[in-house]
Amino acid sequence: MLIADRPLRSFLLAAVAAFALATPVVAQETTQNPAAGAAQPQGEAPADAEPKQVPLTPKLVEAFISAWPEFEALREKLAANDPADKSQAKTPDNQPESDEAEVGEAEDPVGALAGYLDKPEAKAQIDAILKKYEFATYADWANVAQSVLLAFGASDPEGNETDLAGEKKKVQSEIENDAALSEDEKKAALKDLDEQFSALESFQPLPGNVDVVKPYLDKIKALFGDEEDN
């Protein structure tokens, strides 16, 4: 509400999306390995390992960009054929409460597809896309997606890394100098600001990832149909 700068909003949305997609991957990959304590295939992360950021390379970013539309198309196909999804879609109580929620749902095939990993036919289609773009496991894809989204969200439209501390000072100054706010409202707003930025700080991209993503900002933005003017 208080953070009006578009780059920072993008960073927050990317951070939240990445966090949201992480948990389902863990749950579903644990489900498909019922043999507790069984040895993992060589080179594959344990089933209970949480998705994490990884150092990006141009090849990984390009694979992410190429795979995303196919995963999104598969998500739509599977959802259309899933009776539970159809029922939920027709129930008003299950509709997103905001534009942000609707966008997040539409733009997150990673988290949505994790729900199909325990269904053999769907998993085979997911695995085919993973293999096509040289992702060894679904967790590897989720790691790269999270890393790319965070690096993308931390970049402004000119391709520069967002200065989180600088943005906070800017918004803090705007609050403190807002004559329309009472002292109590300013205190509450500054408290909210501290909480928002504390959350954002835990989602900063790995060093170097923003630089790797910079040449691909337009292509990544196009994945989400973002035609908003800067």
BAVOBA-371241 format. One record per residue (C-alpha): x negated, y, z negated. Coordinates in pm, 1 decimal. Last residue first. Layout:
! BAVOBA-371241
xx|yy|zz
X|Y|Z
...
This chain:
! BAVOBA-371241
xx|yy|zz
-714.7|217.0|1714.4
-435.2|113.5|1943.6
-253.8|-203.8|1858.9
-280.8|-471.7|2126.9
-346.8|-756.5|1887.9
-224.2|-1067.1|2069.5
-382.6|-1283.3|1800.2
-631.6|-1455.0|2027.8
-698.7|-1121.0|2195.9
-861.7|-993.4|1875.3
-1108.9|-1282.0|1894.2
-1198.5|-1197.9|2253.6
-1236.6|-827.4|2175.2
-1457.6|-896.6|1871.9
-1685.2|-1142.8|2053.2
-2009.6|-943.9|2071.1
-1973.6|-857.4|1699.3
-1932.6|-1217.3|1574.6
-2304.8|-1293.6|1539.1
-2370.5|-960.9|1367.6
-2083.8|-1021.8|1125.6
-2223.5|-1365.6|1040.4
-2568.2|-1233.6|945.8
-2516.5|-1236.1|570.7
-2218.9|-1456.1|481.5
-1882.6|-1287.4|497.5
-1728.9|-1107.2|198.3
-1438.0|-1297.2|48.2
-1516.9|-1262.1|-322.9
-1547.5|-886.4|-278.5
-1193.3|-865.6|-146.7
-1039.7|-994.3|-469.6
-1229.8|-740.0|-677.9
-1126.2|-479.0|-421.8
-760.0|-543.4|-474.9
-788.9|-552.7|-854.2
-980.8|-225.1|-866.0
-725.1|-60.1|-636.4
-436.4|-180.7|-848.9
-601.6|-22.8|-1154.1
-657.4|297.6|-957.8
-288.5|304.4|-862.4
-177.7|249.9|-1222.5
-406.0|526.9|-1347.3
-288.5|758.0|-1069.5
74.7|685.1|-1150.7
11.4|764.8|-1516.5
-157.6|1092.5|-1422.5
135.0|1184.6|-1198.9
105.2|1145.4|-824.1
216.2|1406.7|-568.3
-104.9|1604.7|-615.9
-309.7|1323.2|-461.9
-669.4|1411.2|-543.1
-740.2|1109.9|-765.3
-569.1|875.8|-520.5
-757.7|1005.7|-217.1
-1086.1|986.4|-407.4
-1022.6|624.3|-498.8
-941.5|548.5|-134.7
-1276.4|689.0|-20.7
-1470.0|529.1|-304.8
-1320.0|190.5|-219.3
-1402.8|228.3|149.0
-1762.8|312.1|64.1
-1796.7|7.3|-159.5
-1653.8|-217.4|112.9
-1864.6|-76.6|392.9
-1700.8|-257.3|685.2
-1952.6|-397.5|932.9
-1960.6|-216.4|1264.3
-1806.7|-344.0|1588.0
-1630.1|-25.7|1688.9
-1294.8|-175.8|1587.8
-1423.2|-231.8|1230.7
-1586.6|-556.3|1127.4
-1509.7|-732.7|798.0
-1201.8|-900.0|944.0
-1407.6|-1054.8|1221.4
-1667.3|-1188.8|976.0
-1390.1|-1330.1|757.4
-1211.1|-1483.1|1053.8
-1530.2|-1635.2|1194.7
-1632.1|-1794.6|865.5
-1286.6|-1934.3|794.2
-1258.9|-2077.1|1144.6
-1607.3|-2230.4|1118.7
-1528.3|-2398.9|788.6
-1185.3|-2514.7|910.0
-1340.9|-2670.9|1221.2
-1600.2|-2852.7|1009.6
-1323.6|-2972.8|776.8
-1139.9|-3115.1|1078.5
-1443.4|-3326.0|1151.0
-1732.7|-3348.5|1398.8
-1644.1|-3031.8|1587.6
-1783.5|-3063.9|1939.1
-1524.4|-2859.2|2130.2
-1367.6|-3156.6|2306.6
-1413.3|-3374.7|1998.6
-1211.1|-3140.3|1779.5
-944.8|-3114.6|2049.2
-914.2|-3494.2|2070.7
-915.2|-3520.1|1690.9
-606.4|-3298.8|1670.0
-426.8|-3515.2|1925.2
-521.0|-3832.1|1735.8
-413.1|-3666.3|1412.0
-67.6|-3606.3|1554.2
-21.2|-3973.5|1642.3
-171.1|-4096.1|1315.1
23.5|-3866.0|1077.5
-187.1|-3794.9|767.1
-363.3|-3504.4|937.7
-31.1|-3337.9|1019.6
-18.4|-3093.5|728.7
-368.4|-2976.2|815.1
-216.9|-2849.4|1139.8
-50.2|-2558.2|959.7
-367.2|-2445.3|783.2
-572.9|-2438.6|1100.5
-288.6|-2326.1|1328.3
-283.4|-1996.8|1137.6
-169.3|-1712.6|1360.4
201.7|-1770.4|1351.9
216.4|-1810.7|975.4
1.8|-1503.8|913.6
209.3|-1297.6|1152.3
531.9|-1394.3|977.8
386.5|-1325.2|632.8
258.0|-985.0|745.9
594.3|-895.5|897.0
753.6|-956.4|561.2
972.1|-1196.3|364.5
895.1|-1493.9|585.3
1203.8|-1712.2|647.6
1268.1|-2004.0|415.3
1582.9|-1861.1|259.1
1723.9|-1805.5|608.2
1718.3|-2182.7|679.9
1701.4|-2259.9|1052.3
1320.0|-2270.4|1061.6
1314.0|-2502.8|762.2
1534.3|-2754.1|939.7
1319.5|-2742.6|1251.7
1002.4|-2785.7|1045.0
1147.3|-3090.1|868.2
1263.6|-3240.2|1198.1
910.9|-3214.8|1346.2
911.1|-3206.8|1726.5
900.6|-2827.3|1755.0
638.7|-2812.2|1478.6
418.7|-3058.3|1666.5
438.2|-2857.5|1987.0
381.4|-2523.5|1814.5
78.2|-2658.2|1626.7
-54.3|-2811.9|1948.0
-31.7|-2476.0|2125.3
-210.4|-2308.0|1833.0
-482.0|-2575.5|1834.7
-528.6|-2527.7|2207.4
-537.7|-2150.1|2172.6
-799.5|-2175.5|1890.9
-1036.2|-2418.4|2064.2
-1195.5|-2175.5|2308.6
-1248.1|-1896.6|2055.5
-1380.9|-2138.2|1791.2
-1617.4|-2300.9|2040.8
-1746.0|-1956.4|2140.4
-1804.7|-1868.9|1774.4
-1988.7|-2196.0|1716.4
-2210.2|-2147.5|2022.8
-2288.6|-1787.6|1925.2
-2413.0|-1914.4|1587.7
-2244.7|-1884.1|1249.4
-2382.3|-1960.4|906.5
-2112.3|-2153.0|718.1
-1830.1|-2036.9|494.2
-1659.5|-2301.8|290.0
-1377.8|-2550.3|313.7
-1341.6|-2734.2|-18.4
-1504.1|-3075.5|-56.6
-1253.8|-3334.9|-182.4
-1291.4|-3561.3|119.4
-1668.7|-3568.1|88.2
-1847.5|-3402.6|384.0
-1935.5|-3615.0|684.9
-2297.8|-3663.3|795.4
-2297.7|-4035.6|722.3
-1948.6|-4170.5|679.0
-1825.5|-4129.1|320.8
-1856.2|-4414.0|74.8
-1533.5|-4508.0|-96.8
-1480.7|-4361.7|-442.6
-1108.1|-4348.9|-407.6
-983.3|-4553.4|-115.7
-681.8|-4344.0|-19.7
-873.3|-4138.5|239.5
-597.9|-3973.9|444.0
-461.0|-3798.7|139.3
-793.2|-3635.8|49.4
-812.4|-3487.8|398.4
-463.2|-3354.4|350.2
-522.6|-3186.7|17.3
-854.4|-3028.4|108.7
-725.2|-2895.4|438.7
-414.6|-2759.0|269.1
-628.7|-2554.6|25.7
-853.3|-2375.4|277.1
-588.2|-2230.6|508.5
-457.9|-1992.5|244.8
-803.1|-1863.9|150.5
-886.6|-1793.1|513.1
-555.0|-1618.4|565.3
-604.3|-1407.3|251.9
-951.1|-1302.0|361.5
-837.9|-1228.1|715.7
-548.4|-1019.3|588.7
-775.5|-826.6|352.0
-1036.7|-763.7|619.3
-773.7|-648.7|866.3
-630.4|-411.6|609.0
-983.7|-281.5|550.3
-1040.5|-218.2|918.1
-698.0|-50.0|950.7
-752.8|203.2|675.3
-434.9|247.5|472.9
-537.4|97.3|143.8
-278.2|237.2|-90.1
0.0|0.0|0.0
